[in-house]
Structure formats: C-alpha cells, structure tokens
Amino acid sequence: MNRRVSFGVLMIVPLLAFSPVQARQNQPVTVFAAASLTDAFEAIATAFEAATPGVAVLYNFASSSDLATQLSEGAPADVFASANNRQMQVAVDAGRIAGRPRTFAKNRLVLIVPADNPANITGLRDLVNDGVQLVIAAEGVPVRDYTNTLLERLVADAAYGEAYRAAVLANVVSEEQNARQVSAKIALGEADAGVVYVSDVTPDIADQVIAFSIPDALNTIATYPIAVTDAPASPELAQAFVDFVLSDVGQDILVAWNFVPSRIVKLPHIFN
C-alpha cells in the first residue's frame, strides 16, 4: 500500500458487523479527505481493508478547499470527504459528485497552547494580549470559516465586541493551509496559541499542548459530508467505503479520534 500510517492507537473493532463487497486483488479505492481526518481515516482504512480482502485504500489528505479545487479540475478520485458543506458544494457544482452527500461526523473548535504556555493563556480573552502569537488557518480553509464564525459570535457578545476581533486578528502571525499544520506549530512551540478542531489534539501531540474548551454558545459545529464521486473506478467499492464510514464500526473509530459521529455519544474529556 502507498498509504501513510500515522495513528498511534490500535483499534479493535467488530468487523463481522459489516459485510462489504468482494474486491479484486489489490483493487484500490482512492479517497480525497480533509487533513483533519488523517488519523481517524487511517484507522478506518485498516479496518476496511481487513473486512474487504484484496482492497487497498489510497488517501489524498489536504485542506477541503484544495481537494475541491483538484476535483473541479478533473483529478481522479472515488470518494470525497470534506470538512464542511461549502467545499462539498464546490465539488457538486463542478459535476464531480454522484448522489446526495451524507453527513458522517461533526467536530468542534478548541483553543490550544504549547504545554509550557509561554504567554500564560487561560482562554479566549487572552488572545488579545500584547505580544501573543496566534496561528490560524488561511482564508477559504474550512477550519478558518468556522474560526471566522466564532469571531463573529464574539463580536456580537457585549463582553467582547468588534475591538476584540480586530485585536485578535492583529496578533495572527501565521495562516496555515489546514488545521493539522496549525496544531503542529503549537505542539512545536512555534507560536503561543492556535484554533483547531478537537480531533486535532491527537495522541502524538496530547502531551505537547494544553486544550481549552470554547463555550457552546460561542463554538461552531463543523459538519463533515462524504460522497461518491461522479466517476469512481468501482462504484460498488466506493459506495462500500462510504457505507463503512457510516457503519457502527466506522463511527466508533471516529469517536475514538474525538469526532462527534452521526449518532450521539459522550466524548472523552480532554480539556482543562
């Protein structure tokens, strides 16, 4: 396989609960997936391949906006899993999606700082302090869209206001192409704070960052849709992968990586 394996949690799942299609030896399914899905989808691929002998899941992980652009320009793929509906719609409008996209997971924003917390940040209010170095995603990237929505809600809150947003943006020192690049910079101590998804606090950086929850009234819920493309190499296999992601096995894996699945479950506690 040409798939990078980067997750550090061994998933033991009830594979017999899913009965996928019969695949030809080494038959691939190519999945374009948002970068924030990397660990969860690597684990899903391992489980899917074990349940479907002969199949190989090949991933293209990048920002959803980059993936939607690639699809619009004709890049071959079997499945698209986006971090928001906006970029899925870009692919739909380009005629690259067959059928109706399905929501398979949701996510939430979280504020993270390096483990030594050099700027002494305790929450959102401290992002306006002098000298704070903030990293967020670039415009057009889904996590940035959600971050902008968060800032709009803070502007509407009398305790923050328009001056807060201006001060926060003035402290931005870097805009990254996806949430994983933001979390990596914070884990390495290259900035004081970053806004990412809860799922980006992965086991490999959990001891290198501190995560602060964002109140429900201010937070935004990221919605992840998935769909088969217009020209999959094997429509049956592409649909089987989508069905696997939506199955109890796939949903359990997503929960293990801190996503909110299609069904409601209690998330593990990772915040201070």
N, C-alpha and C positions, 0 to 999 in steps of 0.2 A: 504493500500500500504506500501511496505518496502522501499520507495524511500525517501531520504533525501531532504527536500525542503529548499534551502538556498538563493534563489534570493529575492531581495527586491523591485522589480518593478512589478506592476500589469499590465499584458499585456491584452489589449482588442483587439481581432482580429476578422476578418470576417470569422467565422468558416463555414458559409454556402458556402464559396468559395471552400471548399474541401469536397469530398464525399468518405470517406474511406469504408472499408469492414465492414460487420456486424460481431461482435465478440460475442463469448460466454461469459456468466457472469464471471467476474474476470479472463478472459483469459490474461496471461501475454505476453509481448514481452520483451526479455532480450537484452539490448544494451550495448556493450562494447564501451566506449567513452573516448577520450583523456581528461585529467583532465582540460585542458584549456576550454573545452566546458561545464563545470559543470553548470554555471548559465543559459546560453542560452538553453541548453538541458533540464534543469529542467522546464523552461518556455515552451519549445516545448512539453514536456510531458504533462503538464497541459492542453495545447490547444488540443493536440492529443486525450487525454482521454475524453475531453469534446465533441469532434467531433465523438468519437468512443465509445459509451456506452458499458460498460462491459469489457473494456480493461484496463490493468494496465501495465505501462512502468516501468521496473526494470533496474536500471543502475549499471554498474561496471565502476567507474571512476578511472583512473590511467594513468601513462605515456603510450604513444602508444607502446613503446618498451616492457613494461611489459605485456600489453594486447596482443600484437602479440605473445609473448612467451607463454602466457596462452592458446591462441587459438592453437598454434602449438603443445602444449602438450595435446590437446583434450578437453579443457574447453568448456562447452556448452554455446552457445550464438546464438542469432538470427540475430544481426546486429553488424557490426564493423565500427566505425567512428574514423579514425586516424588523427593525426596532421601532418602527412607527407606521401608521397607516398612510402618512403622506408619501413616503418613498415607495410603498407598495402601489399606491395610486399612480405614481410616475410610471412604474412598470406596466400597470394595467392600461394606462393611456397610450403607451407605446405598442400595445398589442402583444405583450410578452407573457401575459398571464392567462391560463385557461381556467374557467370556472370561477367560483367565489372563494376569495381568501378566507381563511379561518383564523380566529384569534386562538393562539395556543399558550400564551403566557403573558404575564404583566410584570412590571418592575417598578421600583421606586427610586427617587433620588436620595442621596446621602452625602453628607459633607465629611471629607476625610482629611486628616493632617498626618504628618510624619509621627512616628512613635515617640520621638523626643519633643514634639510640639514646640519648636523654637519660637513661634510667635504667640505662644500661650493662648491659643484659640479655644474657646469653650462653646461656640455656637455661631449661628448666622450673623449676629450683631457684630462680632469681632472682625468680620471680613472687610469692614471699612476703616480699620485701624491703620494709622500711618505705617508704611513700610511692609505691610502684609503682601506677600507674593502669591497671587491666586492663579491657578491654572484651570481653564475650562475648555470645552470642545469648540471647534470652529463653527461659524455660521453654516446652516444647512445640514449639519450632522444632527440626527435625532436627539441625542442627549443635550445638545445645545438648545434645540427647540424647547425641550422640557425645562431646561435651566432658565430660558427667557420667560417661560410661563411662570416659573417660580418667582422671578424678579418682578413680573407684573403684579402678582398677588401681594408681594411685599410692598410695592408702591401703593397699592390700594389699602394697605393696613396703616392706620394713623401712627402706629408705633415705629414705622419705618419711613414710608413716603418716598417721593421722587429723588430727594437728595441721597437717599440710601443707595438706590440703583446706580446713580452716577458715580458715587464713591467706590462702590464695588467694582464697576467696570474699569475705573481708573487704576485699580490695583491688579488688573489682569496682566500677567507678564508673558503668557503663552496660550495659544489656542491650538488644540490638538485635533487630529483627524478622526479620533474615536475615543470612547471612554477608557479603553484599556491603556491608551497612551497617557491619558491624564493620571490614572491610578499608578502607573509605573513611575511617573515623575515624582509623585508624592512619596511612594514607597522608597525611592532612592534619595529622598531628601532634597530634591532639586527645586522645591517650592514649599510654601507654608500651608497651602490648602488647595483642595480641588473638589469639584462637584461631579460625582459619578453615580452609577447605579448601585444599589445594594449588592447585586450579584457580582460586582467588580471587586468586592472585598473577598477575594479567593484565598484558599488555604496557603498559597505560596507567598502572600503578602500580609496575611492577617496579623502577624506579629511585628510588622513594619509600619503599620498605620493605626490610627485611632479613628473610629467612625462615630459621628454624631448624628442622631436621628433628626429629621425635619418634621415639624408638626403636621398632622394630617390636613389641617385647614390650609396649609401653605404648599404642601407637597403636590406633585403631579404624578399621575399613574401612567407609566409608559405601557403602551399596548403593542404586542408583537403578533403580526399576522404571518401566515405561511400559506404558500400556494404552489401548485404545479405550474410550470411554465407552458408556453404555447407549443413547444416542440421538444419534448423530452425524448431521450434515446429509447427509453422504455416507459411508456405512460403508466403501465401497471406497477412497475417497480417504484417510480416516482411517487405514485399515489400511496404505495405501501409505506414509504418512508414518512410521508405526511401523516398517515394513519398511526404509525408507530409513535411519532411525536405526541399525538393527541391521545394515545392509549394510556392506561394506568401506569405502565412501565415507563413510558416517556415522561409523563407528568411527575412521577416520583423522582426521577433523575433531576428534573428542573427544580423541584422543591429542594433537593439536596444541595443545589448550587444557588440557593436563596432567591429563586424566582417565585412569583405568585402564579400558580398554574391556572388552567381553565376552571378547575374545581377549587373551592375554597378550603385552605388548610392553614394550620398555625405555623408561622415561620420561626426558625430558630432565632434566639436572641443573640445579636452580635454587637449591639450598641452600648455605649457608656451611658 
